[in-house]
């Protein structure tokens, strides 16, 4: 009962229409890989195209690279502006009848830039491409409404939302779930097993083979209630204030160069310091009590 209540907590956090559109995974990486195998292997063929951006975390790049290698499809990596932003005209030029999926981060883990995912999704709708959004950096920092966005898939990790590690979630619209084949097989995801054939359970059980991470899901639900208690609009404002302050203060440090200057950013600021290795900078900051 607590496990299914946790599913309802994720549904509420993401404003999903149905609780069964939420699939528990071991994290954002596992959620994206689930889509790459369970949906991608069914719907991406030789000569098709998958589009990602140059901003993506490895977990939202490598699964698509591997999918394209398996299916002999083309992986397109969208370039960025000098400010580290995603120009929509580049995406519009790449979208075509063979574009099967576009994968994009909601908030970048490298620059903190907030990508225009709503506009990305609108463009993809016109071409028929599906959209997966990596929400690992967005979910703990701002309100997310998957219905308003109109995305097909949305993934995030529990530990980045102040919950336990080893738990995450994938939102997959019912229409997309019906297009997905089982990926992991085993206990808990079947209706009937026989020598001559097996029938699988409906979603989300068919994508949650094996013993579920009950503790992780319940812990994630507690973290979600904590966040919602703070008010995610207030969290976003606080994070935006801290990010603006950090960028302004770091900009005054001699020899320091900020990486990327997105107009809208949350929670992450990247920089390099002339002639000083990043590991030395982080070690010295750590000794001064800066995480």
N, C-alpha and C positions, 0 to 999 in steps of 0.2 A: 504493500500500500504506500509506503514511504517512497519507494522507487518510482512508482507511477505519479505520486504527488510531485516528485522532483521534475518529472517530464512536464507536468502542467506548469511548474515554475519557469522552466525554460520557454515554454509556449507563451506565457505571459510576458516574459522579458523581451522576446522577439516579436510579440504581437502576431504570432502565427494564427491561422484560422482554426487549425485542428491540432490537438495534442499528438496525434499519431504522425504528424509531419516532422516530429522531433525524434532523431535517432541518437542514442548515446554511443560515443566512441571513446577511445583512449586519449583523444586530444584533437586539436585542429589538423595536425598532420594526417592522422588516421582518417578523419572525416573527408579530407580532400582526396586521399588515396582511394577511399571507398567510392567516391564519385568517378574517379579516373578509371577504375576497374569495372564497377557495377553498371555505370552508365556509359562511360567512354568506350569500353570494348564492344558495347552493343550498337553504338551510334556513330562512331568515327571509323571511316573506311579509308583505304588508300586514295591519296589525292585530296582528301579533306584538309581542313585547316583548323588549328586551335590557336587562339590569340592570348598572349600574356603581356604584361608590361615589364619594363626594365626595373621597376620598383619592387618586384615580388620577393618575398621571403623564399628560401629554398623549398619550403613545404608547399608553396603555390607555384613552383616552377618545375622542379624535378619530376613530380607525378605526370605533368603534361608532356615533358620531354620524353619520358619513358613511354607514355601512351602513343605518342607520334612515332617513336621508333618501332613499337610493336605493330602498329596499324599502318605503317608507311605513309603517315600523314605529314603535313607541313606545320612546323611550329613557328609562329610569327611573334617576335618580341618587339613591342612598341617602344620607340625611343622617347626620351623625355626632353622638356625644355631645359635651358640652362638653370632655371630656378628649381628644377627637379619636379616639375608638374607634368601631368599627363594631358597632352593636347588632343582634344576630341577630333580635330580634323585628321590626325594620323589614324585614329581608329576608324573613322568614317571611310577613309580611303581603302583600308584593308578589308572591311566587311564585304562579304560576297555570298553567293549562293552555296559555296562549299565551306563557309565558316560554320563550324558546328558548335563551338563553345568559346566564350571569352571569360578568362579568370583574372580577377582584379582585387587588390586589397582595398578595404574600406578606408583604413588609416594606415599609412606606411610605417613599417617598423624601423626604417632607416632614416627618414626625414621627418616623420610625424605628419606629413602632408595628408589632408583629407581629400581623397579622390572624388570626383563628381560622379559617383556610382549611379545616381538616379538618371543622369543624362546618358551614361554609358549603356544602361539597361534599355532606355528608350530607343537608342540607336540600334541596339541588338534586336529589339522586338521587330523593327522594320525589316531586318534582313533574315529573321527567323533563327538567329543564333541564340543558344542558351547561355545563361550567365551564372557563374559561381563567384561569390564574394567571400574573401578571407576577412572575417570580422574579428580576428584575435586581438587587434589593438583598439578596435572600435567599441566592442561590447562593454568593457569596463570604464569607458570614458564618455559615453554619450548615449542618448536614447536610440534604439534601433527598431524599425518597423518594417518587417520583411514584406508585408502586404503593400505598404505604401511604396516601397522601393520597386517591387515587382520582380525580384530576383527569383531564379529557379532553385538555387542552392545557397546556403549561408552557413559558414563554419566558424567555430570559435573554441578556445581552450579554457578549461576551468581555472588553471593556475594563474592565468593573466587577469582573471576576474575575481581574484582573492579567494578562490576555492582551492581544493586539493589538486595535486598533480595526478596524472594518469586518468583524467576524465575530460571529456569534451563533448560537443554536440554538433550534429549536422541537421540543419533545417532543409528538407527537401519537399517541395510542393507535391501534393498527391499525384498530379499528372506526371511528374517526373519519376516518382517512386514506381508508378506502374510501368515505366520504361526501363527499370533497373533490374538486372538479374542478381540473384544471391551471390555474394562474394565469399565471405567466410561461411563455411557450412559446419554443422554439428548440432549439439543439443539446443533445444529452446527455440529453434527457428523452423521447425517442421510441424506439419499436421499429421502426416502418416509416412512411415518409412517401410519400403518393401523391396524385395530382391529385384523386382521388375520395374520399379519406379517409385519416386518419392514426390509427395505434394508438400509445398512449403507454406508456412504461415504467412499471413498478411503483414504489411508494414505496421509498426516499425520492427516487430519481432524478427522478421526474415533477415534483417540486417544486424541483428544483435546475437550472433551465435555464441554459445558457451555460457559460463557463469557470469552474470552481469556484475559490474562494479557497483554494488549496492551502496557501499560506504562513500565512494566517490560521488555518486549522483546525489546522495542526501547532503553531503558536504557542499556540493555545488549549489544546491537549493538554498542552503543557509547563507552562502555568500551572495546569492541573488537577492535574497530578502534584505540583507544588509545594504546592498547597493540601492535597491529600490526604496529602502527606508531613508537613505541620504537624499534621494531625489536625483535622477540622472541628469536633469537639466542643470541642477546646482553643481554636480560633478563636472559636467562639461565646462561650465563657466569657470570653475576653480582651476581646472586643468589648462584651459586656454589662457588664464591670467598667469599661471606659473610658466607656461611655455613662452609667452610674450616677454615676461621678465627675464627668463633664462637667455633668450636670444639677444635681448638688449644688453644684458650684463656681460655676456660672453663676447659680444661685439666690441667691447672696449678693452679686451685683453690684447696686449701687443703680441704680434706673431700668430694670432689665432684666426683661423679661417673657417667659417661656417660652411657646412656641406648642404647645399640646397636652401632655397628661400621661398617655400610655398606660402601663398597668401593666407591660407587657412591651415593651421597645424595644431596638433594635440599631443602632448605628452612625451615627444621624442625630439631631441636636438642633437645633430651630429656635427663634429668639428675635428679639425686637425691642428696641431700646434707645431710650428716650424722647428725642424731639427730634433724633435722629441718623439720617441716611439709611443704609440698609443698605450702599450702595456705599462710603460713607465708613468705616463700621465695617470692611468687608472690606479696604479699602485700607490702613487703619492696622494691622490685624492682619497683613496681608501684609508690611508694612515691618518688623514685629517678628519675622518668621520663622514666623508661624502660617499654615498653608495655608488 
